Amino acid sequence: MEKVLLMFPLLILTFFSVPCNCESLYPHYYRESCPLAEEIVRQNVASVLYRDPLMAAALLRLHFHDCFVLGCDASVLLDDTLDIVSEKQATPNKNSLRGFEVIDQIKVALEEVCPLTVSCADILALVARDAVELRGGPGWEVELGRRDSLEASFSGANQFIPAPNFTLEQLIANFNSHGLDIQDLVALSGGHTIGRSRCLSFRSRIYNPQTYEEQKYYDRSYVFRRTLSSICPESGRDNGLAPLDFKTSRRFDNQYYHNILEGKGLLESDGALVSEDSDGDVVRLVWAYALSQPLFFRDFVSSIIKMGSINVLTGDDGEIRRNCRFINL
């Protein structure tokens, strides 16, 4: 394990402590019941990222897509059964979400040491933190104590996960519906500093700008648009991939905000942060994060902890799954 960790000499080991509004969640929840839990998760994530650095974005995204449907309860991990229609087949997730086998691997390791103790929902929260930190981003104490859902919501996954073509108004409304504000929206959008997106998600931005503002945004970066068209033709190659951040796609930093200010945001929802802001609050935050990476890190941590408390199950609600893909029999 020491060899794996030594492969990340440039990590920014900055830890933030932000109060959580979730009374039933707290750091070091497993200190007595499974003291090695966080270390087991971290070792597995480090090993996976050593082999595939791009997996960091996928693991972070799993946490987002879980929390925005039903709540942070690992419903996104459930497979189809006679009684459950999996969220994995919903439009925002199908052929898009990955990393499920990493969660399976971590769950098996934890079950060997601490059977029926660590929830899949908490694994998702820990994995998201470790994925960010191991790619150069901030670290933080994860609030733990979530339990796992007994249901999934295919319709909720289609309805509540923000679409890549959302306008600013739609983004704000969507985040507000989850108890998240404008600062959370702009800070969490910074997660697009790592990872890739499919042609299907951004093709319309290249070939069919919907508004004058969007056309003007594109015209500021003609070369960038040409680059995207070489990756993603007007038809076909729906699953072709382009980096969300062409400059530092494998490093968690504040480059995303520089990109969107230069007209180089990949998704329509990225460009919306700087092209449709009527009162200036959003674009002021974008500028602030572009100018100060420590400020972005601080607010990202605050917002992801806040997001991680959405509709959590605690106490006697839900269960601790043996296998993250299925409810217990």
Residue pairs with C-beta under 8 A, 6 or more apart in sequence:
1 43
1 46
1 47
4 43
4 46
4 47
4 50
5 46
7 50
8 46
8 134
10 136
11 133
11 134
11 136
12 136
12 137
12 138
12 297
13 133
13 139
14 138
14 139
14 294
14 297
15 138
15 139
15 140
15 141
16 138
16 139
16 140
16 297
16 298
16 301
16 302
17 140
17 141
18 140
18 301
18 302
18 305
20 26
20 143
20 305
20 306
20 308
20 309
21 306
21 309
22 143
22 308
22 309
22 312
24 145
24 312
24 314
24 315
25 143
25 144
25 145
25 146
25 308
25 309
25 312
25 314
26 143
26 144
26 145
27 141
27 142
27 143
27 144
28 141
28 144
29 122
29 144
29 145
30 37
30 38
30 114
30 117
30 118
30 122
30 144
33 114
33 117
34 110
34 113
34 114
34 117
34 118
36 113
36 114
37 110
37 114
37 117
37 118
37 126
38 126
38 142
40 106
40 109
40 110
40 113
41 106
41 110
41 123
41 126
41 127
41 130
42 126
42 130
44 102
44 105
44 106
44 109
45 59
45 102
45 106
45 127
45 130
45 131
45 134
46 130
46 134
48 55
48 59
48 102
48 105
49 55
49 56
49 131
49 134
49 135
53 135
53 250
54 194
54 195
54 196
54 249
54 250
55 98
55 99
55 102
55 131
56 131
56 132
56 134
56 135
56 194
56 195
56 250
56 252
57 131
57 191
57 194
57 195
57 196
57 244
58 97
58 98
58 99
58 195
59 99
59 102
59 127
59 128
59 130
59 131
60 128
60 131
60 132
60 191
60 194
60 195
61 97
61 99
61 191
61 195
62 76
62 77
62 97
62 99
62 100
62 103
62 124
62 127
62 128
63 72
63 124
63 125
63 127
63 128
63 304
63 308
64 128
64 188
64 191
64 307
65 76
65 87
65 92
65 93
65 97
65 157
65 161
66 72
66 73
66 74
66 75
66 76
66 77
66 121
66 124
67 178
67 307
67 308
67 310
68 160
68 161
68 162
68 178
68 310
69 75
69 76
69 87
69 153
69 156
69 157
69 160
69 161
70 149
70 151
70 152
70 153
70 156
70 311
71 149
71 310
71 311
71 312
71 313
72 121
72 124
72 125
72 146
72 307
72 308
72 309
72 310
72 311
72 312
73 121
73 146
73 147
73 148
73 149
73 311
73 312
73 313
73 318
74 119
74 120
74 121
74 123
74 124
74 146
74 148
74 149
74 321
74 324
75 87
75 149
75 151
75 152
75 153
76 87
76 88
76 93
76 97
76 124
76 152
76 157
77 100
77 103
77 120
77 124
77 324
77 325
78 84
78 86
78 87
78 149
78 151
78 152
78 324
78 325
78 326
78 327
79 86
79 88
79 325
79 326
80 86
80 89
81 326
84 151
84 152
84 327
85 152
85 154
86 152
86 154
87 93
87 152
87 153
87 154
87 156
87 157
88 94
88 97
88 100
89 154
90 154
90 157
90 158
90 161
91 157
91 158
92 157
92 158
92 161
92 163
93 157
93 161
95 198
95 239
96 198
99 127
100 325
102 127
103 120
103 123
103 124
103 127
103 324
104 323
104 324
104 325
106 123
106 127
107 118
107 120
107 123
107 321
107 323
107 324
110 117
110 118
110 123
111 322
115 322
116 320
116 322
117 320
118 320
119 146
119 147
119 148
119 318
119 320
119 321
120 148
120 321
120 324
121 146
121 147
121 148
121 149
121 312
121 313
122 142
122 144
122 145
122 146
123 324
125 142
125 143
125 144
125 146
125 308
126 142
126 144
128 304
128 308
129 139
129 140
129 142
129 304
132 138
132 139
132 252
133 139
135 194
135 250
135 251
135 252
136 251
136 252
136 253
137 252
137 253
137 297
137 300
138 297
138 298
138 300
138 301
140 301
140 304
140 305
142 305
142 308
143 305
143 308
143 309
145 312
145 314
146 312
146 313
146 314
147 312
147 313
147 314
147 315
147 317
147 318
147 319
147 320
148 313
148 318
148 319
148 320
148 321
148 324
148 327
149 313
149 318
150 318
150 319
150 327
160 174
160 177
160 178
162 170
162 171
162 174
162 175
162 269
163 170
163 269
164 197
164 201
164 202
164 267
164 268
164 269
165 201
165 204
165 205
165 267
165 268
165 269
166 174
166 268
166 269
166 272
167 268
167 272
167 276
168 272
168 273
168 275
168 276
168 277
168 282
169 276
171 185
171 269
171 272
171 273
172 182
172 185
175 181
175 182
175 184
175 185
178 307
178 310
179 306
179 310
180 188
180 303
180 306
180 307
182 281
182 282
182 285
183 285
183 299
183 303
184 303
184 306
184 307
185 273
185 282
186 273
186 282
186 285
186 286
186 289
186 299
187 285
187 289
187 296
187 299
187 300
187 302
187 303
188 300
188 303
188 304
188 307
189 256
189 269
189 270
189 273
190 254
190 256
190 257
190 289
190 296
190 300
191 300
192 244
192 245
192 256
192 265
192 266
192 267
192 270
193 244
193 245
193 248
193 251
193 252
193 253
193 254
193 255
193 256
194 244
194 245
194 249
194 250
194 251
194 252
195 243
195 244
195 249
196 241
196 242
196 243
196 244
196 249
197 241
197 242
197 244
197 266
197 267
198 238
198 239
198 240
198 241
199 231
199 232
199 237
199 238
199 239
199 240
199 241
199 242
200 238
200 239
201 267
202 228
202 232
202 242
202 266
202 267
202 268
203 232
203 234
203 238
204 210
204 268
205 214
205 218
205 228
205 266
205 267
205 268
205 271
206 218
206 225
206 228
206 229
206 232
206 234
207 229
207 234
209 215
209 217
209 218
210 268
213 275
213 276
214 268
214 271
214 275
216 275
217 263
217 271
217 274
217 275
218 225
218 263
219 263
220 262
220 263
221 262
221 263
221 264
224 246
224 263
224 264
227 246
228 242
228 266
231 237
231 240
231 241
231 242
232 240
232 242
242 266
243 249
243 266
244 256
244 266
244 267
244 270
245 255
245 256
245 259
245 266
246 259
246 264
247 255
247 258
247 259
248 255
253 293
254 289
254 290
254 292
254 293
254 296
256 265
256 270
257 286
257 287
257 289
257 290
257 296
258 290
259 265
259 270
260 270
260 271
260 273
260 274
260 286
261 274
261 286
261 287
261 290
263 271
265 271
265 273
265 274
273 282
273 283
273 286
274 282
274 283
274 286
277 283
288 295
288 296
289 295
289 296
289 299
319 327
319 328
321 327
321 328
322 328
